[in-house]
Amino acid sequence: MIKFSATLLATLIAASVNAATVDLRIMETTDLHSNMMDFDYYKDTATEKFGLVRTASLINDARNEVKNSVLVDNGDLIQGSP
C-alpha cells in the first residue's frame, strides 16, 4: 500500500509540473423556487431585479467575462411563482 501511495504521489507531482494553469469561474445557483416571472408579488408590480430572465442575463454576462465557466445548481426548483 505504501509503494502504491508513493507511486501515485510521484505521478501526481509529475503531472502537476507539466500541467498548464487554467482560470476557471465556478458559478452557483440555488433556491430558484421556479421564480420564472419578473414580478414582485409583495409589491404587486413587475420588476427587473429578479426572475429567470434576469438570472439568465447575469449568467450569460458572467460567462462572457471568463472563457472557462461552469454553472452548477443546488436544485429546489419546484416551488415558486403561482
N, CA, C and O of each residue as an XYZ file, in Angstrom:
328
protein
N       0.817     -1.187      0.000
C       0.000      0.000      0.000
C       0.866      1.257      0.000
O       0.547      2.232     -0.681
N       1.948      1.237      0.755
C       2.839      2.400      0.807
C       3.503      2.617     -0.547
O       3.659      3.755     -0.990
N       3.899      1.511     -1.214
C       4.524      1.622     -2.527
C       3.535      2.237     -3.524
O       3.907      3.093     -4.328
N       2.274      1.794     -3.465
C       1.242      2.333     -4.350
C       1.030      3.820     -4.084
O       0.927      4.613     -5.021
N       0.963      4.198     -2.812
C       0.759      5.604     -2.447
C       1.919      6.473     -2.916
O       1.708      7.582     -3.409
N       3.130      5.979     -2.767
C       4.305      6.729     -3.207
C       4.302      6.884     -4.726
O       4.637      7.950     -5.242
N       3.927      5.828     -5.441
C       3.855      5.889     -6.901
C       2.779      6.874     -7.344
O       2.986      7.663     -8.266
N       1.640      6.819     -6.683
C       0.549      7.738     -7.011
C       0.965      9.180     -6.749
O       0.704     10.060     -7.569
N       1.599      9.423     -5.628
C       2.056     10.767     -5.288
C       3.073     11.274     -6.308
O       2.996     12.423     -6.743
N       4.013     10.432     -6.687
C       5.022     10.820     -7.675
C       4.371     11.133     -9.021
O       4.767     12.081     -9.699
N       3.384     10.346     -9.401
C       2.673     10.579    -10.660
C       1.925     11.908    -10.623
O       1.958     12.670    -11.589
N       1.257     12.182     -9.517
C       0.512     13.436     -9.393
C       1.437     14.644     -9.414
O       1.114     15.666    -10.019
N       2.578     14.532     -8.759
C       3.543     15.636     -8.756
C       4.084     15.864    -10.160
O       4.187     17.007    -10.605
N       4.430     14.795    -10.856
C       4.951     14.917    -12.217
C       3.900     15.514    -13.147
O       4.225     16.341    -13.998
N       2.656     15.106    -12.992
C       1.582     15.625    -13.838
C       1.330     17.099    -13.557
O       1.051     17.868    -14.477
N       1.427     17.493    -12.306
C       1.158     18.891    -11.970
C       2.275     19.812    -12.448
O       2.023     20.984    -12.727
N       3.493     19.310    -12.546
C       4.607     20.120    -13.032
C       4.413     20.447    -14.506
O       4.733     21.552    -14.944
N       3.891     19.496    -15.275
C       3.704     19.683    -16.708
C       2.346     20.277    -17.060
O       2.113     20.621    -18.218
N       1.462     20.402    -16.108
C       0.111     20.884    -16.388
C       0.102     22.396    -16.582
O       0.862     23.126    -15.945
N      -0.773     22.848    -17.474
C      -0.947     24.277    -17.696
C      -1.932     24.827    -16.664
O      -2.809     24.114    -16.178
N      -1.770     26.079    -16.351
C      -2.690     26.734    -15.430
C      -3.934     27.161    -16.199
O      -3.840     27.729    -17.287
N      -5.081     26.887    -15.630
C      -6.348     27.249    -16.256
C      -7.161     28.071    -15.263
O      -7.359     27.660    -14.120
N      -7.624     29.219    -15.702
C      -8.541     30.004    -14.877
C      -9.940     29.459    -15.080
O     -10.374     29.231    -16.209
N     -10.636     29.254    -13.987
C     -11.973     28.673    -14.045
C     -12.902     29.474    -13.144
O     -12.597     29.710    -11.975
N     -14.020     29.882    -13.689
C     -15.048     30.551    -12.878
C     -16.140     29.526    -12.594
O     -16.716     28.937    -13.510
N     -16.412     29.326    -11.311
C     -17.486     28.430    -10.898
C     -18.635     29.295    -10.406
O     -18.493     30.061     -9.453
N     -19.775     29.158    -11.074
C     -20.972     29.907    -10.692
C     -21.971     28.927    -10.102
O     -22.013     27.757    -10.483
N     -22.772     29.414     -9.172
C     -23.709     28.535     -8.477
C     -25.041     29.237     -8.302
O     -25.099     30.417     -7.955
N     -26.103     28.500     -8.546
C     -27.444     28.996     -8.245
C     -28.094     28.024     -7.275
O     -27.771     26.836     -7.246
N     -29.006     28.549     -6.489
C     -29.718     27.705     -5.539
C     -31.045     28.357     -5.174
O     -31.193     29.577     -5.251
N     -31.977     27.556     -4.788
C     -33.286     28.040     -4.329
C     -33.943     28.997     -5.315
O     -34.424     30.061     -4.926
N     -33.964     28.621     -6.588
C     -34.644     29.450     -7.580
C     -36.160     29.427     -7.378
O     -36.852     30.374     -7.751
N     -36.659     28.375     -6.804
C     -38.088     28.221     -6.495
C     -38.983     28.541     -7.686
O     -40.071     29.089     -7.512
N     -38.539     28.209     -8.879
C     -39.323     28.421    -10.103
C     -39.773     29.862    -10.285
O     -40.806     30.105    -10.909
N     -39.033     30.809     -9.764
C     -39.381     32.224     -9.949
C     -39.023     32.653    -11.363
O     -38.042     33.362    -11.587
N     -39.834     32.209    -12.309
C     -39.559     32.471    -13.713
C     -40.028     33.855    -14.139
O     -39.457     34.463    -15.045
N     -41.056     34.338    -13.489
C     -41.621     35.622    -13.890
C     -40.905     36.767    -13.174
O     -40.495     36.645    -12.020
N     -40.769     37.869    -13.886
C     -40.136     39.055    -13.299
C     -41.203     39.912    -12.620
O     -41.490     41.036    -13.034
N     -41.772     39.346    -11.577
C     -42.879     40.007    -10.883
C     -42.653     39.919     -9.385
O     -42.351     38.851     -8.853
N     -42.803     41.058     -8.705
C     -42.667     41.115     -7.253
C     -44.064     40.996     -6.647
O     -44.847     41.946     -6.674
N     -44.362     39.826     -6.106
C     -45.699     39.577     -5.565
C     -45.944     40.332     -4.261
O     -47.098     40.549     -3.891
N     -44.897     40.731     -3.565
C     -45.069     41.521     -2.346
C     -45.497     42.954     -2.675
O     -46.314     43.548     -1.971
N     -44.933     43.495     -3.754
C     -45.260     44.869     -4.156
C     -46.337     44.918     -5.239
O     -46.810     45.995     -5.602
N     -46.723     43.745     -5.754
C     -47.750     43.621     -6.790
C     -47.406     44.453     -8.027
O     -48.231     45.205     -8.545
N     -46.158     44.292     -8.485
C     -45.695     45.038     -9.652
C     -44.564     44.274    -10.345
O     -43.886     43.447     -9.737
N     -44.382     44.571    -11.621
C     -43.273     43.968    -12.365
C     -41.948     44.543    -11.864
O     -41.898     45.664    -11.358
N     -40.872     43.757    -12.012
C     -39.551     44.190    -11.560
C     -38.478     43.636    -12.492
O     -38.688     42.624    -13.161
N     -37.352     44.291    -12.529
C     -36.202     43.780    -13.278
C     -35.135     43.249    -12.337
O     -34.041     42.901    -12.780
N     -35.436     43.181    -11.038
C     -34.459     42.760    -10.037
C     -34.277     41.253     -9.978
O     -33.206     40.781     -9.598
N     -35.292     40.492    -10.343
C     -35.183     39.040    -10.268
C     -36.111     38.387    -11.277
O     -36.827     39.061    -12.016
N     -36.084     37.073    -11.292
C     -36.812     36.282    -12.273
C     -35.813     35.494    -13.102
O     -34.622     35.803    -13.110
N     -36.296     34.487    -13.792
C     -35.405     33.613    -14.552
C     -34.730     34.347    -15.708
O     -33.580     34.057    -16.038
N     -35.432     35.288    -16.319
C     -34.825     36.066    -17.404
C     -33.641     36.873    -16.871
O     -32.591     36.922    -17.510
N     -33.799     37.497    -15.724
C     -32.707     38.270    -15.106
C     -31.542     37.354    -14.745
O     -30.379     37.691    -14.964
N     -31.872     36.192    -14.188
C     -30.833     35.229    -13.818
C     -30.050     34.784    -15.046
O     -28.821     34.715    -15.012
N     -30.761     34.480    -16.134
C     -30.099     34.049    -17.368
C     -29.191     35.145    -17.916
O     -28.103     34.859    -18.416
N     -29.630     36.392    -17.827
C     -28.801     37.510    -18.294
C     -27.518     37.630    -17.479
O     -26.441     37.831    -18.040
N     -27.631     37.506    -16.161
C     -26.445     37.573    -15.300
C     -25.480     36.431    -15.593
O     -24.266     36.633    -15.627
N     -26.018     35.228    -15.805
C     -25.178     34.066    -16.109
C     -24.461     34.268    -17.437
O     -23.262     34.010    -17.535
N     -25.179     34.726    -18.461
C     -24.553     34.959    -19.767
C     -23.474     36.028    -19.690
O     -22.414     35.882    -20.299
N     -23.729     37.100    -18.948
C     -22.710     38.146    -18.779
C     -21.456     37.586    -18.108
O     -20.338     37.879    -18.531
N     -21.644     36.785    -17.068
C     -20.506     36.196    -16.353
C     -19.741     35.228    -17.247
O     -18.511     35.192    -17.207
N     -20.450     34.447    -18.049
C     -19.786     33.510    -18.970
C     -18.977     34.253    -20.024
O     -17.914     33.783    -20.431
N     -19.460     35.390    -20.464
C     -18.735     36.174    -21.466
C     -17.473     36.814    -20.905
O     -16.556     37.131    -21.662
N     -17.410     37.007    -19.598
C     -16.231     37.598    -18.965
C     -15.077     36.616    -18.852
O     -13.917     37.017    -18.942
N     -15.375     35.338    -18.655
C     -14.349     34.314    -18.429
C     -14.598     33.152    -19.381
O     -15.707     32.622    -19.451
N     -13.564     32.762    -20.111
C     -13.711     31.705    -21.112
C     -14.152     30.382    -20.489
O     -15.068     29.735    -20.999
N     -13.527     29.982    -19.418
C     -13.834     28.698    -18.777
C     -14.758     28.927    -17.588
O     -14.310     29.270    -16.494
N     -16.040     28.736    -17.816
C     -17.041     28.936    -16.772
C     -17.876     27.680    -16.608
O     -18.197     26.995    -17.579
N     -18.218     27.393    -15.369
C     -19.058     26.242    -15.054
C     -20.210     26.741    -14.185
O     -20.002     27.496    -13.236
N     -21.418     26.315    -14.520
C     -22.591     26.665    -13.724
C     -23.141     25.399    -13.086
O     -23.420     24.418    -13.775
N     -23.295     25.425    -11.775
C     -23.918     24.309    -11.055
C     -25.128     24.860    -10.309
O     -25.160     26.029     -9.925
N     -26.119     24.001    -10.113
C     -27.337     24.408     -9.427
C     -27.632     23.427     -8.310
O     -27.514     22.215     -8.489
N     -28.017     23.957     -7.152
C     -28.325     23.116     -5.998
C     -29.735     22.573     -6.008
O     -30.121     21.841     -5.097
N     -30.505     22.912     -7.011
C     -31.857     22.370     -7.097
C     -32.887     23.241     -6.424
O     -32.757     24.465     -6.397
N     -33.917     22.608     -5.877
C     -35.040     23.293     -5.235
C     -35.771     24.155     -6.254
O     -35.973     25.351     -6.048
N     -36.162     23.525     -7.356
C     -36.745     24.233     -8.484
C     -38.267     24.174     -8.519
O     -38.878     24.950     -9.254
N     -38.902     23.291     -7.760
C     -40.322     23.022     -7.986
C     -41.285     23.842     -7.134
O     -42.480     23.549     -7.136
N     -40.830     24.826     -6.427
C     -41.705     25.663     -5.618
C     -41.477     27.109     -6.028
O     -40.326     27.521     -6.169
N     -42.533     27.896     -6.226
C     -42.286     29.280     -6.590
C     -43.481     30.018     -7.115
O     -44.539     30.030     -6.487
N     -43.318     30.648     -8.289
C     -44.358     31.502     -8.854
C     -45.679     30.759     -8.951
O     -45.711     29.603     -9.371
N     -46.779     31.417     -8.562
C     -48.079     30.749     -8.655
C     -48.503     30.530    -10.089
O     -49.575     29.979    -10.339
